[in-house]
Amino acid sequence: MLDVKTRFDASARAVLHHGDCRDLLAEIGSDTIQLVVTSPPYNVGKAYEAKKSLDIYLREQALIIGECVRVLSPSGSLCWQVGNYVEKGKAGNIVPLDIALYPIFAGLGLKLRNRIVWHFEHGLHCTRRLSGRYETICWFTKSDEYHFELDPIRVPQKYPGKKHFKGPKAGQYSCNPLGKNPGDVWVIPNVKNNHVEKTNHPCQFPIELVERLVLSLSKPDDWVLDPYAGVGTTLAAAVRCGRRGAGAELLREYADVAVERVRAAAAGELRVRARNTPVYDPADAGSTLTRSPWTSSSPAADSPVVGQAPREGKPVLRSEQLRLLEERQSY
């Protein structure tokens, strides 16, 4: 069983500090960490955070970011994954946190290499604006001499049999046999209740998202740091990929889960959604869920829905729905 240290130890495989991340960062030497991957609290009042003014939040973030940059290797990368800060409750103005935080990173001399859009299908259903279905990962480097490998994170080709149709390569396959560049829009399901990786944390990273960063931006045995470790997804991803993982978590209930997940990852027993698994196809749920009850081709005689007349091919409206439709049209 993997021994997860509670204090930073350069010889360890995994370190999880139960407490303030500033205490852990103070133990780490400068230029030690190859990759920082984290998703800090968004200051939206979750159970694990106290909501504060945006100015105070940004000042506190600046302190943590400054320490992360200090410990980052000259060839290292920092990936900060955030969403939106919402002012005055759910109906208030939103502030994209990557935009608000950017001056802090730029002021510390970091260089933005990609602004990755992470798209997912499920989440809170908004009623006064469009429902949010993406967050962003800002990938920064400390210098122009940074580590990046594309091959470990290539994704399946859309048309693997495509060939050049003219020129000196006519007839040859035009695709890279290892796969294509995943681009800067990543479609990866978020971790909701029916997700195989779900734990007791309400805002949990999917392993695949972190592994793409770990595999492309670090090498075996490199240190990967998450100052806001939560239930240990970054550490588990690092261990699964043959790296070393370090992180801090304030809440004991999450830290305990993180330790177990890291140990399971080391033993090859952590349940994960495999990389490059196609996004779930709703059709797999069967016709009872995917067939619209308002356009059914064979409605039941007593069904209070819009049906489809079998001969004329026109919608059949039940009397109550017809009355409502007439009322709307009279406005």
C-alpha positions as CSV (number, residue, x, y, z in Angstrom):
1,M,0.0,0.0,0.0
2,L,1.3,3.4,-0.9
3,D,2.4,5.5,2.1
4,V,0.9,9.0,1.6
5,K,3.1,11.5,3.5
6,T,1.6,14.5,5.4
7,R,4.7,16.6,5.1
8,F,6.6,17.4,1.9
9,D,9.3,14.8,1.3
10,A,11.3,14.8,-1.9
11,S,11.6,11.0,-1.8
12,A,7.9,10.4,-1.5
13,R,5.5,9.3,-4.2
14,A,2.5,11.2,-2.7
15,V,2.1,13.9,-0.2
16,L,-1.3,15.1,1.1
17,H,-1.2,17.9,3.8
18,H,-4.4,18.2,5.8
19,G,-4.5,21.9,6.3
20,D,-3.8,25.3,4.7
21,C,-2.0,25.0,1.4
22,R,0.3,27.9,2.4
23,D,1.8,25.7,5.0
24,L,2.6,23.0,2.4
25,L,3.9,25.5,-0.1
26,A,6.3,26.9,2.6
27,E,7.9,23.4,2.8
28,I,8.6,23.1,-0.9
29,G,11.8,24.5,-2.3
30,S,11.9,26.9,-5.2
31,D,11.9,25.5,-8.8
32,T,10.9,22.1,-7.5
33,I,7.5,21.4,-9.1
34,Q,7.1,20.5,-12.8
35,L,3.4,21.0,-13.0
36,V,0.7,22.8,-11.0
37,V,-2.9,21.7,-11.7
38,T,-5.7,23.0,-9.6
39,S,-9.2,24.3,-9.4
40,P,-9.5,26.8,-6.6
41,P,-12.8,27.7,-4.9
42,Y,-14.8,30.0,-7.1
43,N,-16.0,32.2,-4.2
44,V,-19.7,31.3,-4.9
45,G,-20.5,30.1,-1.3
46,K,-20.1,26.4,-1.5
47,A,-20.0,24.4,1.7
48,Y,-16.2,24.4,1.8
49,E,-15.8,28.1,1.3
50,A,-16.9,31.4,2.9
51,K,-18.0,33.9,0.2
52,K,-16.2,37.2,0.3
53,S,-15.9,40.3,-1.9
54,L,-14.3,39.7,-5.3
55,D,-11.4,42.1,-4.4
56,I,-10.5,40.1,-1.3
57,Y,-10.8,36.8,-3.1
58,L,-8.4,38.0,-5.8
59,R,-5.9,39.3,-3.3
60,E,-6.0,35.9,-1.5
61,Q,-5.6,34.1,-4.8
62,A,-2.6,36.3,-5.7
63,L,-0.7,35.1,-2.5
64,I,-1.3,31.4,-3.4
65,I,-0.5,31.9,-7.1
66,G,2.7,33.7,-6.2
67,E,3.9,30.8,-4.0
68,C,3.0,28.3,-6.8
69,V,5.1,30.3,-9.2
70,R,8.0,30.3,-6.8
71,V,8.0,26.5,-6.5
72,L,7.5,26.0,-10.2
73,S,10.4,24.6,-12.3
74,P,11.8,26.9,-15.0
75,S,10.5,24.4,-17.6
76,G,7.2,23.9,-15.7
77,S,3.6,24.6,-16.4
78,L,0.8,26.0,-14.3
79,C,-2.9,25.1,-15.1
80,W,-5.6,27.0,-13.3
81,Q,-9.1,25.7,-13.9
82,V,-11.9,28.1,-13.0
83,G,-15.5,29.0,-13.8
84,N,-17.5,32.2,-13.0
85,Y,-17.9,34.3,-9.9
86,V,-21.6,35.2,-9.5
87,E,-22.4,38.6,-7.9
88,K,-25.6,39.0,-5.8
89,G,-26.8,35.5,-6.0
90,K,-27.9,33.3,-8.9
91,A,-29.5,36.2,-10.8
92,G,-26.6,38.5,-10.5
93,N,-23.8,39.6,-12.8
94,I,-21.2,37.0,-13.6
95,V,-17.4,37.6,-13.7
96,P,-15.3,35.1,-15.6
97,L,-12.6,34.3,-13.1
98,D,-9.9,33.4,-15.7
99,I,-10.2,37.0,-17.0
100,A,-10.2,38.5,-13.5
101,L,-7.1,36.4,-12.5
102,Y,-5.1,36.9,-15.7
103,P,-3.4,40.1,-14.5
104,I,-2.0,38.3,-11.5
105,F,-0.4,35.6,-13.7
106,A,0.9,38.1,-16.2
107,G,2.3,40.3,-13.4
108,L,4.3,37.3,-12.2
109,G,5.8,36.8,-15.7
110,L,3.9,33.7,-16.7
111,K,3.1,33.2,-20.4
112,L,-0.3,32.0,-21.4
113,R,0.0,29.1,-23.9
114,N,-3.6,28.0,-24.1
115,R,-7.0,28.9,-22.8
116,I,-8.7,25.5,-22.8
117,V,-12.5,25.3,-22.8
118,W,-13.8,22.3,-20.9
119,H,-17.3,21.6,-22.2
120,F,-19.8,19.3,-20.4
121,E,-23.4,18.5,-20.9
122,H,-24.9,18.6,-17.4
123,G,-25.1,21.2,-14.6
124,L,-27.4,23.7,-13.0
125,H,-30.4,24.7,-15.1
126,C,-30.6,28.5,-15.2
127,T,-33.9,30.3,-15.7
128,R,-32.8,33.9,-16.2
129,R,-29.8,33.3,-18.5
130,L,-28.4,30.4,-20.6
131,S,-27.2,27.4,-18.6
132,G,-23.4,27.3,-18.1
133,R,-21.9,24.3,-19.7
134,Y,-18.2,25.1,-19.8
135,E,-15.3,26.2,-17.7
136,T,-11.8,27.2,-18.6
137,I,-8.3,25.9,-17.9
138,C,-5.6,28.6,-18.4
139,W,-2.2,26.9,-19.2
140,F,0.7,29.1,-18.3
141,T,4.5,28.4,-18.5
142,K,7.3,30.0,-16.5
143,S,9.5,30.4,-19.5
144,D,9.7,29.8,-23.3
145,E,11.7,26.6,-22.6
146,Y,8.9,24.4,-21.4
147,H,8.1,20.7,-21.5
148,F,5.2,19.6,-23.8
149,E,4.5,16.3,-25.4
150,L,1.5,15.9,-27.8
151,D,1.7,12.1,-28.6
152,P,0.6,10.8,-25.1
153,I,-2.7,12.8,-25.4
154,R,-3.7,12.4,-29.0
155,V,-7.3,11.5,-29.6
156,P,-8.8,9.2,-32.3
157,Q,-9.0,10.6,-35.8
158,K,-12.4,11.6,-37.1
159,Y,-11.6,10.1,-40.5
160,P,-8.7,7.7,-40.0
161,G,-9.0,6.4,-43.6
162,K,-8.6,9.7,-45.2
163,K,-6.0,10.0,-47.9
164,H,-4.3,12.8,-49.8
165,F,-6.1,13.2,-53.1
166,K,-3.4,15.1,-55.0
167,G,0.2,16.1,-55.0
168,P,3.3,14.0,-54.3
169,K,1.5,12.2,-51.4
170,A,-1.7,11.3,-53.4
171,G,-3.1,8.0,-52.2
172,Q,-1.2,8.1,-48.9
173,Y,-3.0,8.3,-45.6
174,S,-3.1,11.9,-44.4
175,C,-3.7,11.3,-40.7
176,N,-1.2,10.8,-38.0
177,P,-1.5,7.1,-37.0
178,L,-1.2,8.0,-33.3
179,G,-4.2,10.2,-33.5
180,K,-4.9,13.9,-33.7
181,N,-4.2,17.0,-31.6
182,P,-7.1,17.2,-29.1
183,G,-7.4,21.0,-29.7
184,D,-8.3,23.6,-27.0
185,V,-12.0,22.5,-26.6
186,W,-12.3,19.4,-24.5
187,V,-15.6,17.6,-24.3
188,I,-15.3,15.5,-21.1
189,P,-18.3,14.7,-18.9
190,N,-18.3,16.4,-15.5
191,V,-18.5,14.3,-12.4
192,K,-22.2,14.0,-11.4
193,N,-24.1,11.5,-9.3
194,N,-24.1,8.7,-11.8
195,H,-20.4,9.1,-12.7
196,V,-18.1,6.2,-11.9
197,E,-15.7,8.5,-10.1
198,K,-18.2,10.3,-7.9
199,T,-17.3,10.9,-4.3
200,N,-18.6,13.1,-1.5
201,H,-17.2,16.3,-3.1
202,P,-19.7,18.6,-4.9
203,C,-17.2,20.0,-7.5
204,Q,-14.9,17.2,-8.5
205,F,-12.4,17.0,-11.4
206,P,-12.7,14.1,-13.9
207,I,-9.6,12.1,-13.9
208,E,-9.3,12.3,-17.7
209,L,-9.1,16.1,-17.7
210,V,-6.1,16.0,-15.3
211,E,-4.4,13.1,-17.0
212,R,-4.2,15.0,-20.3
213,L,-2.4,17.8,-18.5
214,V,-0.1,15.4,-16.6
215,L,0.8,13.3,-19.6
216,S,1.6,16.3,-21.8
217,L,3.2,18.7,-19.4
218,S,5.4,16.4,-17.2
219,K,7.7,13.4,-17.3
220,P,7.8,10.3,-15.2
221,D,8.8,10.9,-11.6
222,D,8.1,14.7,-11.9
223,W,6.2,16.4,-9.1
224,V,2.6,17.5,-9.8
225,L,1.1,19.9,-7.3
226,D,-2.5,20.7,-6.4
227,P,-2.8,23.4,-3.7
228,Y,-6.6,22.8,-3.5
229,A,-6.5,19.0,-3.6
230,G,-10.2,18.3,-2.7
231,V,-10.7,14.5,-2.9
232,G,-7.3,14.0,-4.5
233,T,-8.0,13.7,-8.2
234,T,-4.8,15.5,-9.3
235,L,-2.7,13.4,-7.0
236,A,-4.4,10.2,-8.1
237,A,-3.9,11.1,-11.8
238,A,-0.2,11.9,-11.1
239,V,0.3,8.5,-9.5
240,R,-1.6,6.7,-12.2
241,C,0.7,8.3,-14.8
242,G,4.0,7.4,-12.9
243,R,4.5,10.9,-11.5
244,R,4.7,12.2,-7.9
245,G,1.7,14.0,-6.4
246,A,1.5,16.7,-3.7
247,G,-1.5,18.6,-2.4
248,A,-3.3,20.2,0.5
249,E,-6.9,20.0,1.6
250,L,-8.5,21.9,4.5
251,L,-11.4,19.6,5.2
252,R,-10.8,16.2,6.8
253,E,-13.8,14.6,5.1
254,Y,-12.2,15.3,1.7
255,A,-8.6,14.6,2.8
256,D,-9.6,11.1,4.0
257,V,-11.2,10.3,0.7
258,A,-8.2,11.7,-1.2
259,V,-5.8,9.4,0.7
260,E,-7.9,6.3,-0.2
261,R,-8.2,7.3,-3.9
262,V,-4.4,7.9,-4.2
263,R,-3.7,4.5,-2.6
264,A,-6.3,2.9,-5.0
265,A,-4.6,4.6,-7.9
266,A,-1.2,3.3,-6.9
267,A,-2.7,-0.2,-6.7
268,G,-4.4,0.0,-10.0
269,E,-7.8,-0.3,-8.3
270,L,-9.2,3.3,-8.7
271,R,-12.5,3.3,-10.7
272,V,-12.2,5.8,-13.5
273,R,-13.8,6.7,-16.8
274,A,-11.3,5.6,-19.4
275,R,-9.6,8.3,-21.5
276,N,-11.2,8.9,-24.9
277,T,-14.4,7.1,-24.1
278,P,-17.1,8.6,-26.4
279,V,-19.5,10.9,-24.7
280,Y,-22.7,9.1,-23.7
281,D,-25.2,8.7,-26.5
282,P,-28.7,9.5,-25.2
283,A,-30.1,7.0,-27.7
284,D,-28.6,4.3,-25.5
285,A,-31.2,5.1,-22.9
286,G,-33.9,3.6,-25.1
287,S,-36.9,5.0,-26.9
288,T,-39.0,5.6,-23.7
289,L,-36.6,8.4,-22.8
290,T,-35.5,9.7,-26.2
291,R,-38.9,9.8,-27.9
292,S,-40.7,13.1,-27.3
293,P,-44.1,12.5,-25.7
294,W,-45.4,15.6,-27.6
295,T,-44.7,14.1,-31.0
296,S,-45.4,10.4,-30.4
297,S,-46.3,8.5,-33.6
298,S,-48.8,6.3,-31.8
299,P,-50.3,8.1,-28.8
300,A,-52.5,6.3,-26.4
301,A,-56.2,7.2,-26.6
302,D,-56.2,8.8,-23.2
303,S,-52.8,10.4,-23.4
304,P,-52.9,14.2,-22.5
305,V,-50.1,15.0,-25.0
306,V,-49.6,16.1,-28.5
307,G,-49.8,13.1,-30.8
308,Q,-49.1,12.4,-34.4
309,A,-52.0,11.5,-36.6
310,P,-51.1,8.3,-38.4
311,R,-52.7,9.2,-41.8
312,E,-52.6,13.0,-42.1
313,G,-49.2,13.4,-40.5
314,K,-50.5,16.4,-38.5
315,P,-50.3,16.9,-34.8
316,V,-53.4,16.0,-32.8
317,L,-54.0,18.3,-29.9
318,R,-56.0,17.2,-26.9
319,S,-58.7,19.6,-25.9
320,E,-56.9,21.1,-22.9
321,Q,-53.8,21.8,-24.9
322,L,-55.9,23.3,-27.7
323,R,-57.5,25.6,-25.3
324,L,-54.1,26.8,-23.9
325,L,-52.8,27.3,-27.5
326,E,-55.8,29.4,-28.4
327,E,-55.4,31.5,-25.3
328,R,-51.7,32.2,-26.2
329,Q,-52.6,33.1,-29.7
330,S,-55.2,35.6,-28.5
331,Y,-52.6,37.8,-26.7
